[in-house]
Amino acid sequence: MSPSTLSLVGCGILQKEVGYLIAKNHWSLTTDFLPSSLHIDFKRLACALQAGLSRHSNEQTIVFYGACHPRMDSMLHEAHTLRTLGQNCIEMLLGAEEFNRELAQGAYFLLDDWAHNWDAVIAKTFGSNIAVIRDIFHDQHRYLLCLRTPQSGDFSQEAAHISAMLDLPVQWRDVTLDHLESVLQTAIKRKSDSQHVR
C-alpha cells in the first residue's frame, strides 16, 4: 500500500454512497465496511470495530462512524486513528441543522439498508410484541422520514410495511451527498494533517 492511501473502516449503512464519492473524487481510500445492524449491540459493535482496526493496524485509517458507541472516541484514541465528525450517519448525510430540526419534530429516520433489514433487527432488539414496539417508537417519534440518496434502491414497500407496523405516517426526502462528501473530505484532511504533524 502506498503511503498516500488510507483505509476507511466503518459502518456499511451508506456503503453505496461512500463508494460513489470515493470514485467521483478519486480518493486513495480503500474500504472495510461493517454491518449496519451493529449499532444496536454495543458489545458486538466494539468487537467488530476493534477487529476491523486490527485488520488495518499497519495502515493509516479513518473510521466512518458517529458517536455510535459510548467508548467510540477512546477506542479510536487507543488505535491512533480518528472518525468522521457527526453524531451519526444521518447527521453526516443531512447536516447538523436539518438533522436536529427533523429530530425535534419527531422524525425516525429510515435509510435503504435499514428498511431492508428491519424485521430481523427489530425482532432481535425488541421482540415480536407489536404493541410494545409501537409504544417504544411513539414515545419519541411522530413520523418516518425516509431518506433517498441518488444511490438508494426502491424501498417503498419496506417503508409501507414499517409504517403499518409502527402506526407512523411516512414522509420521503430526496437528499444529495453534499454534506456526506464534506464530512469525508474533512476526515481525510484531518488524517493527512495529523500525519504531517508527527
Backbone as CSV, one residue per row, in Angstrom:
resi,resn,N_x,N_y,N_z,CA_x,CA_y,CA_z,C_x,C_y,C_z
1,MET,0.843,-1.186,0.000,0.000,0.000,0.000,0.884,1.244,0.000
2,SER,0.536,2.216,-0.831,1.344,3.436,-0.883,1.062,4.291,0.339
3,PRO,2.005,5.125,0.749,1.822,5.952,1.937,0.625,6.901,1.815
4,SER,0.228,7.245,0.566,-0.855,8.201,0.380,-2.235,7.540,0.469
5,THR,-2.264,6.209,0.537,-3.537,5.509,0.594,-4.002,5.341,2.041
6,LEU,-5.259,5.652,2.258,-5.881,5.469,3.561,-6.841,4.298,3.502
7,SER,-7.099,3.687,4.647,-8.144,2.675,4.754,-9.274,3.256,5.593
8,LEU,-10.488,3.129,5.092,-11.673,3.541,5.829,-12.322,2.300,6.408
9,VAL,-12.472,2.276,7.734,-13.160,1.195,8.431,-14.430,1.811,9.005
10,GLY,-15.575,1.196,8.737,-16.769,1.823,9.298,-18.063,1.156,8.928
11,CYS,-19.135,1.824,9.304,-20.486,1.314,9.132,-20.847,1.217,7.655
12,GLY,-21.504,0.132,7.299,-21.907,-0.090,5.916,-23.227,0.554,5.540
13,ILE,-23.824,1.345,6.439,-25.148,1.914,6.187,-25.178,2.755,4.912
14,LEU,-24.114,3.483,4.626,-24.046,4.320,3.420,-22.928,3.839,2.493
15,GLN,-22.761,2.536,2.431,-21.667,1.938,1.649,-21.706,2.365,0.182
16,LYS,-22.904,2.330,-0.421,-23.013,2.698,-1.840,-22.659,4.176,-2.051
17,GLU,-23.103,5.012,-1.118,-22.846,6.442,-1.233,-21.365,6.763,-1.044
18,VAL,-20.748,6.132,-0.045,-19.315,6.356,0.193,-18.506,5.851,-1.002
19,GLY,-18.863,4.680,-1.519,-18.176,4.145,-2.694,-18.273,5.075,-3.893
20,TYR,-19.448,5.647,-4.103,-19.647,6.600,-5.198,-18.736,7.820,-5.024
21,LEU,-18.685,8.357,-3.796,-17.878,9.560,-3.548,-16.385,9.285,-3.690
22,ILE,-15.957,8.098,-3.289,-14.541,7.730,-3.457,-14.181,7.728,-4.942
23,ALA,-15.051,7.115,-5.758,-14.797,7.056,-7.204,-14.864,8.453,-7.830
24,LYS,-15.870,9.222,-7.442,-16.057,10.570,-8.003,-14.852,11.467,-7.738
25,ASN,-14.310,11.401,-6.522,-13.217,12.284,-6.125,-11.824,11.684,-6.326
26,HIS,-11.778,10.440,-6.786,-10.500,9.745,-6.996,-9.668,9.721,-5.711
27,TRP,-10.362,9.503,-4.579,-9.659,9.430,-3.300,-8.883,8.120,-3.208
28,SER,-7.672,8.164,-2.696,-6.885,6.953,-2.437,-7.359,6.386,-1.099
29,LEU,-8.493,5.708,-1.150,-9.160,5.263,0.066,-9.741,3.869,-0.164
30,THR,-9.195,2.884,0.542,-9.774,1.545,0.492,-10.805,1.438,1.611
31,THR,-11.725,0.502,1.490,-12.826,0.435,2.464,-12.965,-0.949,3.089
32,ASP,-13.408,-0.948,4.327,-13.717,-2.170,5.071,-15.008,-1.865,5.842
33,PHE,-16.143,-2.231,5.247,-17.434,-1.882,5.836,-17.939,-2.977,6.771
34,LEU,-18.521,-2.551,7.894,-19.097,-3.447,8.894,-20.619,-3.396,8.795
35,PRO,-21.331,-4.442,9.245,-22.794,-4.456,9.142,-23.434,-3.276,9.878
36,SER,-24.430,-2.676,9.241,-25.074,-1.501,9.838,-25.880,-1.847,11.086
37,SER,-26.259,-3.100,11.245,-27.068,-3.502,12.399,-26.273,-3.524,13.706
38,LEU,-24.953,-3.339,13.645,-24.131,-3.395,14.854,-24.453,-2.269,15.832
39,HIS,-25.043,-1.176,15.353,-25.281,-0.033,16.242,-26.286,-0.339,17.353
40,ILE,-27.020,-1.454,17.239,-27.994,-1.809,18.286,-27.383,-2.711,19.357
41,ASP,-26.124,-3.096,19.193,-25.476,-4.023,20.123,-24.061,-3.524,20.402
42,PHE,-23.907,-2.793,21.509,-22.626,-2.150,21.803,-21.467,-3.142,21.869
43,LYS,-21.717,-4.312,22.456,-20.634,-5.295,22.595,-20.167,-5.790,21.224
44,ARG,-21.131,-6.143,20.365,-20.774,-6.613,19.014,-20.128,-5.505,18.193
45,LEU,-20.634,-4.273,18.352,-20.050,-3.150,17.626,-18.592,-2.941,18.031
46,ALA,-18.317,-2.946,19.335,-16.943,-2.752,19.815,-16.028,-3.854,19.289
47,CYS,-16.495,-5.095,19.354,-15.671,-6.230,18.879,-15.402,-6.122,17.381
48,ALA,-16.446,-5.813,16.609,-16.296,-5.732,15.146,-15.396,-4.570,14.747
49,LEU,-15.557,-3.423,15.421,-14.724,-2.269,15.085,-13.269,-2.523,15.455
50,GLN,-13.033,-3.099,16.630,-11.658,-3.388,17.028,-11.024,-4.428,16.103
51,ALA,-11.819,-5.410,15.661,-11.304,-6.399,14.705,-10.989,-5.732,13.369
52,GLY,-11.856,-4.829,12.935,-11.616,-4.105,11.685,-10.356,-3.263,11.752
53,LEU,-10.179,-2.565,12.861,-8.971,-1.752,13.026,-7.722,-2.628,13.104
54,SER,-7.850,-3.796,13.717,-6.715,-4.729,13.785,-6.312,-5.214,12.396
55,ARG,-7.320,-5.433,11.528,-7.018,-5.868,10.150,-6.173,-4.830,9.415
56,HIS,-6.265,-3.583,9.843,-5.573,-2.486,9.155,-4.554,-1.806,10.070
57,SER,-4.049,-2.547,11.049,-3.174,-1.944,12.071,-1.860,-1.420,11.497
58,ASN,-1.436,-1.931,10.346,-0.196,-1.455,9.736,-0.447,-0.379,8.691
59,GLU,-1.676,0.135,8.658,-2.056,1.131,7.657,-2.545,2.398,8.354
60,GLN,-2.651,3.462,7.592,-3.276,4.687,8.076,-4.790,4.532,7.883
61,THR,-5.557,4.741,8.940,-7.006,4.529,8.849,-7.786,5.764,9.287
62,ILE,-9.002,5.852,8.753,-10.022,6.730,9.300,-11.255,5.855,9.541
63,VAL,-12.095,6.268,10.461,-13.258,5.470,10.840,-14.526,6.218,10.464
64,PHE,-15.401,5.528,9.728,-16.678,6.102,9.307,-17.761,5.661,10.292
65,TYR,-17.857,6.411,11.376,-18.880,6.195,12.405,-19.171,7.530,13.068
66,GLY,-20.356,7.630,13.633,-20.669,8.727,14.532,-20.326,8.300,15.943
67,ALA,-21.000,8.911,16.904,-20.797,8.548,18.310,-21.706,7.363,18.634
68,CYS,-21.521,6.267,17.919,-22.441,5.122,17.972,-22.142,4.147,19.108
69,HIS,-21.093,4.414,19.854,-20.727,3.577,20.991,-20.226,4.505,22.106
70,PRO,-20.586,4.222,23.366,-20.137,5.105,24.460,-18.617,5.261,24.541
71,ARG,-17.884,4.249,24.087,-16.419,4.293,24.145,-15.790,4.559,22.770
72,MET,-16.588,5.053,21.831,-16.090,5.220,20.465,-14.776,6.000,20.419
73,ASP,-14.767,7.185,21.006,-13.570,8.023,20.881,-12.370,7.443,21.627
74,SER,-12.598,6.783,22.761,-11.460,6.175,23.463,-10.927,4.968,22.687
75,MET,-11.822,4.196,22.031,-11.350,3.077,21.196,-10.485,3.588,20.055
76,LEU,-10.907,4.698,19.452,-10.160,5.242,18.319,-8.835,5.862,18.777
77,HIS,-8.840,6.455,19.956,-7.594,7.008,20.515,-6.574,5.885,20.733
78,GLU,-7.063,4.762,21.276,-6.176,3.613,21.506,-5.615,3.067,20.197
79,ALA,-6.413,3.176,19.121,-5.978,2.671,17.814,-5.240,3.735,16.997
80,HIS,-5.014,4.920,17.595,-4.302,6.016,16.932,-4.965,6.421,15.616
81,THR,-6.280,6.545,15.665,-6.994,6.968,14.467,-8.078,7.963,14.848
82,LEU,-8.857,8.392,13.871,-9.925,9.362,14.103,-11.140,8.967,13.287
83,ARG,-12.283,9.565,13.651,-13.523,9.239,12.956,-14.080,10.460,12.238
84,THR,-15.026,10.197,11.382,-15.763,11.259,10.727,-16.522,12.056,11.786
85,LEU,-16.642,13.357,11.579,-17.326,14.213,12.531,-18.836,14.126,12.344
86,GLY,-19.552,14.041,13.452,-21.008,13.975,13.396,-21.526,13.002,14.434
87,GLN,-22.737,13.268,14.886,-23.348,12.409,15.907,-23.650,11.021,15.360
88,ASN,-24.086,10.955,14.098,-24.424,9.678,13.462,-24.458,9.864,11.947
89,CYS,-24.775,8.778,11.235,-24.748,8.828,9.771,-25.814,9.773,9.207
90,ILE,-26.941,9.914,9.897,-27.997,10.796,9.403,-27.530,12.248,9.464
91,GLU,-26.878,12.620,10.550,-26.339,13.980,10.640,-25.294,14.209,9.560
92,MET,-24.464,13.205,9.282,-23.453,13.333,8.232,-24.098,13.506,6.861
93,LEU,-25.243,12.886,6.671,-25.944,12.949,5.385,-26.736,14.246,5.222
94,LEU,-27.437,14.660,6.260,-28.318,15.827,6.171,-27.657,17.138,6.576
95,GLY,-26.607,17.063,7.373,-26.063,18.263,8.007,-26.732,18.437,9.365
96,ALA,-26.013,19.025,10.298,-26.491,19.108,11.685,-27.796,19.886,11.808
97,GLU,-27.928,20.979,11.078,-29.115,21.830,11.224,-30.387,21.096,10.825
98,GLU,-30.377,20.487,9.641,-31.582,19.786,9.169,-31.850,18.534,10.013
99,PHE,-30.799,17.827,10.385,-30.964,16.646,11.231,-31.643,17.014,12.547
100,ASN,-31.139,18.043,13.216,-31.698,18.438,14.511,-33.124,18.972,14.383
101,ARG,-33.411,19.669,13.297,-34.767,20.185,13.081,-35.769,19.031,12.930
102,GLU,-35.438,18.066,12.091,-36.341,16.926,11.884,-36.463,16.079,13.149
103,LEU,-35.355,15.906,13.850,-35.367,15.132,15.088,-36.290,15.787,16.114
104,ALA,-36.209,17.108,16.222,-37.046,17.850,17.178,-38.528,17.732,16.828
105,GLN,-38.823,17.549,15.544,-40.218,17.426,15.107,-40.737,15.996,15.222
106,GLY,-39.867,15.068,15.629,-40.305,13.698,15.874,-39.999,12.690,14.785
107,ALA,-39.026,13.002,13.927,-38.683,12.076,12.837,-37.976,10.832,13.361
108,TYR,-38.343,9.682,12.779,-37.500,8.497,12.875,-36.952,8.306,11.465
109,PHE,-35.645,8.376,11.323,-35.021,8.361,10.004,-34.857,6.926,9.509
110,LEU,-35.198,6.736,8.237,-35.111,5.403,7.647,-34.312,5.483,6.357
111,LEU,-33.298,4.645,6.258,-32.469,4.542,5.065,-32.702,3.189,4.396
112,ASP,-32.316,3.115,3.147,-32.456,1.920,2.323,-32.019,0.650,3.065
113,ASP,-30.801,0.650,3.582,-30.234,-0.533,4.223,-31.036,-0.947,5.461
114,TRP,-31.409,0.028,6.291,-32.197,-0.287,7.485,-33.553,-0.868,7.115
115,ALA,-34.176,-0.284,6.083,-35.509,-0.746,5.677,-35.471,-2.211,5.259
116,HIS,-34.451,-2.587,4.521,-34.351,-3.968,4.024,-34.044,-4.977,5.136
117,ASN,-33.440,-4.523,6.231,-33.079,-5.430,7.328,-33.955,-5.230,8.565
118,TRP,-35.029,-4.482,8.414,-35.848,-4.045,9.540,-36.350,-5.187,10.414
119,ASP,-37.037,-6.145,9.822,-37.701,-7.182,10.624,-36.709,-7.963,11.478
120,ALA,-35.593,-8.338,10.892,-34.597,-9.120,11.642,-34.013,-8.303,12.785
121,VAL,-33.705,-7.038,12.530,-33.080,-6.199,13.550,-34.071,-5.852,14.661
122,ILE,-35.295,-5.499,14.285,-36.301,-5.110,15.281,-36.669,-6.293,16.173
123,ALA,-36.868,-7.453,15.574,-37.214,-8.639,16.368,-36.100,-8.961,17.355
124,LYS,-34.858,-8.834,16.914,-33.723,-9.132,17.784,-33.614,-8.119,18.924
125,THR,-33.987,-6.874,18.632,-33.846,-5.801,19.612,-35.028,-5.719,20.572
126,PHE,-36.248,-5.781,20.027,-37.440,-5.502,20.825,-38.392,-6.686,20.981
127,GLY,-38.096,-7.811,20.322,-39.020,-8.936,20.371,-40.111,-8.787,19.322
128,SER,-41.195,-9.532,19.477,-42.229,-9.567,18.433,-43.562,-8.968,18.868
129,ASN,-43.614,-8.365,20.050,-44.863,-7.780,20.535,-45.049,-6.401,19.888
130,ILE,-45.958,-6.324,18.895,-46.153,-5.101,18.125,-46.574,-3.935,19.020
131,ALA,-47.420,-4.201,20.009,-47.885,-3.122,20.905,-46.713,-2.505,21.662
132,VAL,-45.804,-3.338,22.128,-44.622,-2.837,22.840,-43.731,-2.037,21.893
133,ILE,-43.522,-2.564,20.694,-42.688,-1.872,19.701,-43.280,-0.501,19.374
134,ARG,-44.604,-0.449,19.171,-45.257,0.838,18.877,-45.096,1.817,20.025
135,ASP,-45.286,1.336,21.243,-45.136,2.217,22.413,-43.734,2.823,22.466
136,ILE,-42.741,1.996,22.194,-41.351,2.462,22.224,-41.139,3.562,21.183
137,PHE,-41.618,3.323,19.965,-41.409,4.304,18.899,-42.278,5.545,19.077
138,HIS,-43.520,5.375,19.537,-44.414,6.521,19.713,-43.959,7.437,20.841
139,ASP,-43.128,6.914,21.723,-42.633,7.719,22.839,-41.835,8.929,22.354
140,GLN,-41.081,8.757,21.248,-40.224,9.840,20.770,-40.464,10.254,19.321
141,HIS,-41.221,9.468,18.576,-41.332,9.708,17.129,-42.774,9.920,16.691
142,ARG,-42.938,10.811,15.696,-44.264,11.087,15.159,-44.413,10.669,13.691
143,TYR,-43.292,10.444,13.009,-43.350,10.046,11.595,-42.040,9.382,11.188
144,LEU,-42.124,8.597,10.119,-40.934,8.015,9.499,-40.470,8.974,8.414
145,LEU,-39.217,9.348,8.447,-38.658,10.166,7.382,-37.707,9.292,6.576
146,CYS,-38.156,8.886,5.399,-37.377,8.002,4.523,-36.472,8.858,3.646
147,LEU,-35.190,8.623,3.762,-34.194,9.408,3.040,-33.697,8.645,1.823
148,ARG,-33.914,9.235,0.650,-33.455,8.644,-0.611,-32.249,9.422,-1.108
149,THR,-31.143,8.714,-1.313,-29.974,9.309,-1.952,-29.991,8.893,-3.423
150,PRO,-29.127,9.488,-4.244,-29.070,9.053,-5.643,-28.681,7.580,-5.798
151,GLN,-28.085,6.971,-4.749,-27.676,5.562,-4.805,-28.697,4.613,-4.175
152,SER,-29.745,5.140,-3.589,-30.741,4.286,-2.918,-31.475,3.414,-3.921
153,GLY,-31.805,2.208,-3.472,-32.730,1.390,-4.233,-34.154,1.773,-3.853
154,ASP,-35.113,1.074,-4.423,-36.517,1.320,-4.094,-36.848,0.571,-2.805
155,PHE,-37.165,1.310,-1.748,-37.571,0.652,-0.511,-38.956,1.116,-0.061
156,SER,-39.786,1.480,-1.044,-41.131,1.978,-0.733,-42.013,0.898,-0.113
157,GLN,-41.893,-0.345,-0.580,-42.690,-1.437,0.013,-42.272,-1.685,1.455
158,GLU,-40.969,-1.696,1.694,-40.467,-1.892,3.055,-40.914,-0.742,3.970
159,ALA,-40.872,0.484,3.440,-41.299,1.643,4.229,-42.779,1.544,4.589
160,ALA,-43.606,1.090,3.645,-45.044,0.925,3.910,-45.270,-0.135,4.986
161,HIS,-44.506,-1.217,4.929,-44.596,-2.282,5.937,-44.220,-1.749,7.322
162,ILE,-43.134,-0.984,7.394,-42.673,-0.436,8.669,-43.667,0.583,9.201
163,SER,-44.203,1.394,8.309,-45.222,2.378,8.691,-46.430,1.701,9.327
164,ALA,-46.876,0.595,8.710,-48.026,-0.144,9.252,-47.679,-0.780,10.594
165,MET,-46.488,-1.334,10.699,-46.066,-1.969,11.948,-46.029,-0.961,13.092
166,LEU,-45.467,0.227,12.821,-45.274,1.218,13.870,-46.469,2.164,14.039
167,ASP,-47.387,2.120,13.064,-48.514,3.062,13.060,-47.996,4.502,13.064
168,LEU,-47.042,4.758,12.155,-46.490,6.092,11.956,-46.579,6.445,10.472
169,PRO,-46.950,7.691,10.142,-47.009,8.084,8.727,-45.613,8.192,8.116
170,VAL,-45.557,8.088,6.796,-44.281,8.128,6.071,-44.137,9.455,5.341
171,GLN,-42.965,10.038,5.436,-42.583,11.167,4.593,-41.314,10.764,3.842
172,TRP,-41.160,11.293,2.635,-39.984,10.989,1.819,-39.173,12.251,1.599
173,ARG,-37.864,12.094,1.577,-36.974,13.216,1.307,-35.852,12.729,0.397
174,ASP,-35.679,13.413,-0.729,-34.533,13.153,-1.595,-33.380,14.011,-1.107
175,VAL,-32.235,13.390,-0.871,-31.081,14.116,-0.330,-29.867,13.948,-1.239
176,THR,-29.075,15.001,-1.314,-27.823,14.940,-2.067,-26.734,14.367,-1.162
177,LEU,-25.572,14.193,-1.740,-24.429,13.697,-0.964,-23.470,14.820,-0.571
178,ASP,-23.922,16.065,-0.673,-23.032,17.204,-0.417,-22.466,17.190,1.001
179,HIS,-23.333,17.000,1.993,-22.861,17.003,3.389,-21.944,15.815,3.651
180,LEU,-22.337,14.643,3.163,-21.523,13.446,3.362,-20.149,13.612,2.721
181,GLU,-20.119,14.183,1.545,-18.854,14.412,0.847,-17.950,15.333,1.663
182,SER,-18.534,16.385,2.215,-17.772,17.325,3.038,-17.219,16.653,4.297
183,VAL,-18.042,15.805,4.928,-17.615,15.084,6.134,-16.428,14.175,5.826
184,LEU,-16.495,13.461,4.716,-15.400,12.558,4.342,-14.141,13.342,3.970
185,GLN,-14.315,14.437,3.217,-13.154,15.261,2.851,-12.463,15.811,4.100
186,THR,-13.259,16.238,5.075,-12.702,16.771,6.320,-11.924,15.699,7.080
187,ALA,-12.473,14.484,7.146,-11.789,13.391,7.843,-10.464,13.043,7.161
188,ILE,-10.475,13.005,5.841,-9.255,12.698,5.092,-8.201,13.781,5.339
189,LYS,-8.639,15.032,5.318,-7.704,16.145,5.553,-7.158,16.113,6.978
190,ARG,-8.025,15.865,7.962,-7.568,15.792,9.360,-6.531,14.692,9.527
191,LYS,-6.760,13.546,8.887,-5.806,12.439,8.989,-4.486,12.815,8.333
192,SER,-4.581,13.424,7.170,-3.381,13.847,6.452,-2.587,14.861,7.275
193,ASP,-3.306,15.837,7.860,-2.645,16.846,8.683,-1.991,16.231,9.917
194,SER,-2.651,15.244,10.534,-2.102,14.616,11.734,-0.829,13.823,11.416
195,GLN,-0.757,13.274,10.207,0.450,12.537,9.801,1.621,13.498,9.627
196,HIS,1.337,14.704,9.109,2.409,15.660,8.867,2.931,16.275,10.165
197,VAL,2.081,16.273,11.191,2.490,16.837,12.495,3.533,15.962,13.165
198,ARG,3.439,14.646,12.928,4.331,13.705,13.614,5.782,13.917,13.239
